Amino acid sequence: MKITFFGAAKTVTGSCYGIRTNDVNLLIDCGTFQGTRDHEERNVNPFPFIPSEIHYVLLTHAHLDHSGLIPKLVKDGFRGKILATPATVDLCGVMLLDSAHIHERDTEWDNKRRMRAGKPPLKPLYTIQEAADSIAYFQGIAYEETRELGNGVKVRFRDAGHILGSAMVELWVHDDTREKKLVFSGDLGQKKLPLVKDPEFIDEADYIFIESTYGNRKHKGVRETVDEFTRVVTESIGRGGNVVIPAFAVGRTQEILYLLNQLSREGKLNHVQVFVDSPMALQATRITIRHPECLDEETLALMKKGNFLKGTLTLKFTESVDDSMEINRIKSNAIIISASGMCEAGRIRYHLKHNLWRPECSIIFVGFQAAGTLGRRIVEGAKMVRVFDEEIAVNASIYTIGGLSAHADRDELLDWLGRFKKRPRRVFVTHGEENAALDFAKAIQDRLQFDAYVPDILEEIHL
């Protein structure tokens, strides 16, 4: 059996593992690279494998750094099956079409400049129609259901507690003389966060492939994080400005709404307007409501109570471009939640353009910012940033609240690994920037005495 690390090796994005036996050829995830120009060029390059030879894609969850190249995979010849949880199938039906819309729009803008420069036009990475075509290859598998893939391979999804429908993958492969069990963590969620259930534990595996996004950091406690979020929002509103929160439309937006609902019921926020400026976030919220099997008990209880208490917060989802533009006329007393979470695309860039230069405003980052992204530059203290070809001063107060991250931190990752009852043969550390991955691999070796290894991109391992 051969494992190839096609993505997310010494970097956070582009999740894609290749598993090849004598009889079966499959992928775990097929995600886009995000951040630096070099990383994003990988999305355009031909796949380092032949798509038509892939029999299955086992998808851990819907975030684009795990799913975003699936339409390209199908366009380039894949005709197998894409297996995911039912919630992930529903979310991909929204997210991949939205991704295609962004690719088409950005390519149209680029081609206008290229025409003026006398350069030939480019094609989008994939079109809306190609994204829609790819959805036909998805099949839903419930958590805990074991599916035989044939030729000595079977799979089971377990709840990863990251976003709605997120899964860890248990993969049994009977190759050569014996059966080997591989476990892929996907993105592991924090425990005790609102909305989704906590990650499950797994008893045994021969080989483990674990993420390390926060492999060298520890989050603040949930209560401390909620208090910090409340303080930042109330102080910002008190200064007479707006609060802008870049947030992924799937997962993070719903968690923030849950938190704001809780704060409104505690009387900590009053007479504040909340705008969710993301059509995809509205669709994702509706999908969340359709999948109670993924939600924790506190979320289900709150859903029965309904929306914000009267007189505290007013909530508006905006869908049209005109509604989105109208928000930018509001100069104070508003919380604006918009995608994308790393500020690389979507409507969030318009809200940064109108609020980032204002010292009375605040920008709150509640998720990981990959290297090379606009969000990362702001978090790291840039005084000026370019938004829509315009230089914008960073005068707003910038906050990073890591405790709201949907990723487990170093100690939670180690705790998850420590629950395996049998020592694995090797742990492969992926989905983290190089320093984080290397630091986490050392922590695994020091604390658990497991053999831990950080692979390189395109490295092949024979098991």
N, C-alpha and C positions, 0 to 999 in steps of 0.2 A: 504494500500500500504506500502510495506517495502523497505527501501533503505539500502544496505549494502556497506560499504566502503572496497572493496577488495584490494585497492592499493592507492598510492599517498596520504595517510593520514599521516600528520606530516613528510612527505618525498616528494621529487620531482618526483620520478619515479614510474613506475608500475601502471599507471592510469587505474582504473577499478572500475566502480560503478555497483552494481546490483540493478535492480528495479523489484519488484515482486508484482503483483496484483493477484486477484483470478483467472484470466484467462490468463495473459501474464507474461512471465519471460524473461527479456532482460538485456543486458549489455551496458553500455556506455564505450567504449574502452576496450582493453585487452592487456595491455602493459607489457614490461619486466621491472624488477627492475634492477637498475644499481648502481654501486658504491661499497659499503662495501660488505664483504663476506657474512654477514648475509642477506643482501638484495638480493644478487644474488642467494643464496640458495633457496629463495622463488620461483624462476623460475623453479627449478627442482622438488619442492614439488608438490603433487597432488593439483589440484584446490580446493578451499574451497566451491565448489558447484559442481553440477553434469552437465557436459557440454551438455549431450544429452537432458537436460531439458530446455536449453536456446533456445528461439525462434528467437531472433534477437540480433545482435551486431550493435550498432550505433557508427560508428567510426569518431572521430573528425578530425584526420589527420594522416599522414603516419609515423611520427617519431616513432621509435621503443619503446620508453617508453609509447606509446599509442597503438601500433599495434603489437608489437613483439612477443606476445604469441598466436596470432591467429592460426598459424600452429599447435601449441600444442593443442589448443582448438579443432580444427578439428580432429586431430589425436586421441584425447581422447573421441570423440563421438558427437561433435556438428554437427548438420545437418540443421541448420536454415539458415537465410539470414544475410549477412553483408552489411549494407547500409552505403554509403559514397559518397562524391562528385566524379564526374568523374575523376578529377585530382588526388584525393587521391587513387582511384582505380588503376590508371595507375602507380602512384609512388609505391604503395604497391607491384605491380607486379615486380618491380625492387628490392625494399628494403628487402622484406621478403626472396627472393631467395639469396640475398647477405648475409643476416643474417644467413641463413641456411648454406651457404658455410663456414662462419666463425665458426659456431658451429661444423661442420664436421671436419674442419682443426684443430681447437683447441683440439677437442676430440682425434683426431689421434695423436697429439703430446703428450697429457696427457697419452694416452694408451701405448705409447712407454716407458715412465717412469714407468708406473704401471707394465708393463711386466717385466722390469728389477728388479722391487722390489717384484715380485711374487704376484702381486695383480690382481684381475679380471678386464677385460676391462670395460669401461663405454660406454654408448650409447649417441650420441649427443642429445641435447634438441629436435631437429627435423632435418630432412634431407632436402636436396634440393628437392627431390621428394615430400615430405610431405608439404613443403612450396608451391610448384607448385599446389598440389592438393587443397590447401586452397583457392587459387585465384578463383576457380570455384564458390565459395559461395558469392563472392562480387557482388553487384549491385550498379550502379551509380544513384544518385539523384541530380539534379541541385539545386543550391542555390534558395531559395524562394519557391520551390515546396513543397506543403503539401502532405504527404503520409499517408494514412489510413493503420494502422497495424492490424486493427480488434479488437474486444472486447473492444471498447471504448478508443483506444489508437491511437494517430496520432503524426507525427513528421515533423519538418521542419528544414533545415540547413540554417544558416546565416553566412556570411563571417566573420571570426575571424581575418583576416589580419596578421596571424602568418607566415605561409609558403604557398606555392602553394596548393590550395584546402582545407586549414584549415577551420574548421567550428565550430560555436557554435550550440548547439542543443536546439531547443524548443520542449518540449514534453508535450502533453496534455493527461491526464489520467483520464478517467471517472471511478471512483472507489467508491463503496458504494453509497452515495447519491448525490455527486456533482463532477464536473470536476475540477481537479487541474492542474495548469500549472507549469512545472519545466523547468528551464533554466540552461544548463551546458555551462560554458564559453569555455571549451577546453583550449587551450593556446591562450591568447589574445596577439596580436601583438602591437608593437609600432606604433604610428601615424607618418606619413611623412617619413617613411623609403622607400628606393627604392624597386622596383620589384612589390610587391603585393599591393592591395588596403588597405586602412585603415580599422580597425574593424568597423562593423556596431553597431548601438545602438538598444536596444530592449526596448519596452515601459513598459511591465508589466510581472510579474511572481508571483506566490504564494511562490515558493521556488527557491533560486539561489545557484548554486554550482560553486564557482569561484576559479581560480588558484591564487597562491601567491608566485610564484618563486622569484620575486623581490618585495615582499610585504612590505619590510622594507627598501627599497633603492630607490633612484631617479637617473635616467640616466642623463648624460650630454646632452645638446642640440645637434641636428643633425649636425648643422654647426660646432660647437665646436668639435664634434666627428670626422668629416671629416678632420678638420685641424689637430687634434691630430694624426689620422691615417697617414696623409700625412707626418707630421714631423717625426714620428717614422720610417716610411719606408725609407724616404730620408736619415735620419741620419744613419740608419743601413747599407744601401747600401754604403754610404760614408765611413764607417769604413772598407770596403773591405770584408764584410761577406755576408751571405744569410739571408733572412727573411723567417721564417717558420710560417705558419698560420694553426693551427689545426682547421678544419671547418667541420661541418656537410655537407655531400654531397648534401643534399636536403635543399634548402633555403639559408643557409649562404654562400655557395660557389658561388651561382649565384649573391647574393647581393655584395659580394666582387668584382667579375668580373665587375659588373655594376659600382661600385665605382672606380675601376682602369681605366675603360674605360673613365669615367668622368675626372679623373685626367690627363689621357693622352691627352685629348682634351684641357685641360687647360694648357698644357705644363709643368706640375709639376713633371712628371716622364719621363725620357728619357733613351733609350738604356738599358732597363731592361728586363730580361727574366722572364716570368710568366709560371709556370708549375702547372697544375691541375692534381695531381697524384691520381686519383680515377676513375676507370671505371664507378662506379655508378654515380659519379658527371656528367660525360659526358652524361649518359643516362637520368639523372634528368634534365640536361640543355635542352636536346632535348624535353623532356616532357613539360618543361616550355614553350618552343616556341609553342607547340601544344595547349596550353590553354590560349589564349589571354584574355578570359573572366575573368581570375583571376588577370590580370596585371593592374597596374595603368597607367595613361596617359603618364607620363614621360618615363616609361620603353618602352611602345609601340612606342613612338617617337624615342627613342634611337635605338631600334631594326631596324628601317627603315634606320638609318644612317650606320649601319654595325659595323664592329669590330674596334679595336684600330687604331688610325691614324698611317700612315706609319712612321717609324723611331722613334717611341716612345717606345712602348712595343711590345714584341713578345709573343704570347700565344701558348702553346702546351698542349693538353690533352694527357696523357699517359695511355695506356691500358695494355700493356704487362708488365710482371715482369722485363724483360730485360730493357725496357725503364725506368721503375721506378728505377732500380739499377743504370742506367746511370746518373740519376740526382745527385746521391751522389758523382759523380766525380767532380761536379761543386762546386767550393769553394767560389765564390763571384758573386755579381750582379744578384742574382736570388731571385724571390719570389716563394716559394713552398707552395701551398695550398693542403692539404691532409686530409683525414678522418682517424679515427673518431674525432669528435669535442672535446671529453673528453680524447682522447689519450689512450683509453682502447683497441682498436683493429685497424686493418687495417694498411695501409702503413705509416701513420704518425709516428709510432714508429721507423721505420727505419730512417726517416729524423731527428728525435730527437737524435737517436744514433749517427748520423754523424755530427750534428750541435750544440747540446745542450752544449757540453763541450768547444766550441770555443768562446772566449770572444768577437770576432768581429761580431758574429752572434746575431740575435734577434728572440725571439719567441713571437708572438702576439696572445693572446687569445681574441676571439671576441664573446664568448658565455658562458653560465653558466657551471660551473664545479661542478658536484655533489660530495658530500662527499665520500671519499674513492677512487676516481679515480686518475690516474696518473696526469691528468691535474690539479686537485685540489691540489695535493702535490706540484707541481711546482709553482703554483700561490701563495700558502701559504709560499713559501720561502725555500723549501727543498734545501739543499746544495748538496745532492747526491740522485739519484733516480735509481731504478732498471729497466732496459729496456732489455728484452730478457735475463734475468738471468745474466746481466752484470751491475755492478755499474758504473753509468755515472755521472760525476761532472756537476753541473749546473753553468756554467760560462757565458753562453749567457745572454744578457739583456732580462728581462722578462717584458712584457707589458700586461695589461688587459684593453681593450677598451669596457667598458660595454655599451656605447651608441650605439654600433652596434648590441646589443642583439635583437633577434626577439620577446622577451617578453616585454609586457608593464611593466612600473615601478609602484611604489606605487601610485603616483598621477594620472597616467593614468587609473589604475584599479579603483581608487575611482571616477574618472570622469565618467567612464563607468557605474559604479553602480549608480551614482547620476543622470543618465539620465532616470532611471525608474520612471514613472509618479505616480505609486502607490507603497506604502511601502510594500515590501515583508514580508511574515510571518517570514521567517528566511533565513539567508545567511550562507551557509556552506563553510568554507575556507579550501581548499585542495591544493595539488600539490605545496607544499613549505616545506622547512625544518622547523622544529618545531618552532624555534624562529621567523622566518619570518612569518609563519602562525599566530602565537599568536599575534605578533606585528600588523599584518594587521587586524586581527579581532578586536583588540582594536581601531585601527584607524577608522574602519567602524562604531563602536559604538559611538566613540567620535565625528566624523565629520558628519555622516549621521543619527545617532540615529536609525540604523537598528540593529535588534537582530542578532548577528554574533556568530558562534560556530565553533570550530576546532575539528573534530571527530578523533577518534583513528582508527588504522587499524583493520578491521573486525568488527567494531562497527555497530550495526543495529539501524535504526531509523524508527519508524512508523509514517507515515504522515496521 
